């Protein structure tokens, strides 16, 4: 969606949804891809810069080809992206249900950021950088899948470990001091 001062955005792919008395108009991008989709053709690239270059090919169709950094390539193709059911969506946890016909990538229109961990059918799975800035999870086997992503930033885990170590150290020192004062 795009909110403008009443003038339509750049091209005909945007349709007016609602106009407001204030003079602004809400437009919908009719060519926008879904938040989550399955893509059956993938090209593995070595770096995000390599995917950036590939994305600028005028023939690239993001609904049909995903560029993943370090992930397995897939030779499959599909004219239409397969939809995915979103079963949970919060700031730190997301859940999806997907039915695949062949190996595929679950491609998310979510910015890739360190700390996201994925589980596919209860088993840990890598989160790949896709299409320069987004996330993708490889679904190796055909069939029904339950995918979860949870935000577990490493600094929070490190901070928790340091805090727990500090609490145990202080508790041990208090106990030792207490024992020494009773004896003396």
N, C-alpha and C positions, 0 to 999 in steps of 0.2 A: 504494500500500500504506500501511496505517496500523498502527502497533503500539500496543496499549492494555493496560491492566491487566486485561484479561479481559472488560470491559464493551464491548458493541458500540458502534461510532460511531453518530452521529445517525440514520441511516435504513437502510432495507432494501437500498440499493444496495451496501452493504459485506457481503461474505461472508467468513466465517472460513476461512482457509487452513490455519493451523497453530496449535496451542496448545503452550506450553512449560511445563516443570515449574516454572519460576520464577513462573508465574502470568500471564505476558503472552501475548497472542494477536495473531497477524498476520492482518489483514483486507485483502482486495482490493476496490478500488472497481470494481465491474462496469460503471460508466458512464464510466470514464476514457477520454479520447480518446487516440489514438496519439501517439507522440512527433513523427511527421511525417505529414502528410496533404495531399491536394490538395482545395482548395475552389474551386468554380466560380462562386460569387456573392460579390462584394466591393463594399463601400461605401467610397468614399474620404472621409476626414475630414481637416480642416485641422490638428487638434492631437490629442495624446494625451488631453487632457481631453475632447474631443468623443467619442473612442472610449469613454472611461470611462462617459460618460453613455449612449451607445448600448448598451453591454453590460448595462445594468440594465433594459432592456426585458424584461418577463416572457416575451415571445414569441421572444426571440433564441435561436437554436440555433447554437452554435459549430461544429458539424459541417457546417453549411450556409451560413453567412455569416461572412465575415471583415471586420473594419473595419481599413483600412490608412491610415496617415498619409501623405498625399501621393501615394499610388499610384493607378494606373488603376482605375476601377470596372469590375465585370463583372456582366452581367445573367444569366448562366447559373445553373442550379440543379441540385442533385443531392441526392436523399434520403439518400444514404449517402456518407460521405467515402471517396475513393479511396485505398487504401493505397499506401505508398511503400516501396521497399526501401532499407534503410540498409546501405551498403557499406563505410563507414569511420566510426569514431566515437572520437575522442580529445579531450583537453582543448582542443586548438588547431586541430583539423582534422576536418571532417565531410564525408562523401560520400553522395549519394543517387542512386537511379535511379528515374525516374518515367515513366509512360506517360499522356499526357493526351489527352482526346477533343476538347478545345476550350481556349481560353486559360484559365489557372487560376493560383492561387497555391499554392506549396508553403508550408504553414503549419507552423511548428516550435514545439513547446512548449519553447522555449529562451528565456531572458530576453534581451531586446534590450540590447546593450551596445556602445558605440563600439569600433571596431577590427575588426569582422567584415567581411570582403570575400567576395563571392560570384562564382562563375563558373558560367554555364549553357552547357553544350556548348562550353567553352573560351573563352567571351566574357564579359567583365566585366558584372555585373548589380548593380543596387542592392539593398540589403537594407532592406526597409521595416519600420517598427514596426507590429505587428499586435495587435489586441485589447488595446490599452493597454500591454502589457508584453512582448510576444513578437516573434518575427521572421517575416517572410514574403518570399519571392522570387517575382517575377512570371514566369510561363512563358507567353510571348506566343503561341507557335505550338503547335498540336496535334502529338502524336507522342512519340517516346522522347527523354528528356532525361537528361543526367548533370549533376548539380549538386554543386558543392563549396563549402564555406565554410571560410575560414581566418582565424585570429585574427592580425591584424597591427596591434597597437596603435600609434597615431601617435607616442607618446612613445618607444617602443622604436626606431622608425625614426629619429626625431630624435636620440636618444642615440647610435645607431650612426653617423650622419653627423657628429656633433660629435666622437666618438671618432676616426673616420678622419681628419678634418681636423686634429685635435690630433696624431696620429701623424705625418702628413705634414709638419706645421709643425715639429715637434721634429726629425724626420729632416733637413729642409732646414737648420735652424739648426746641427745637429751637422756636417753636410757643410760649411757655410759656415765654422764655427769651425775645422774641421780644415784647410781650405784656407788660411785666414788664418794659422794657426800654422805651416804648412809654409813659407810665404813669408816669415815674419818671424823 
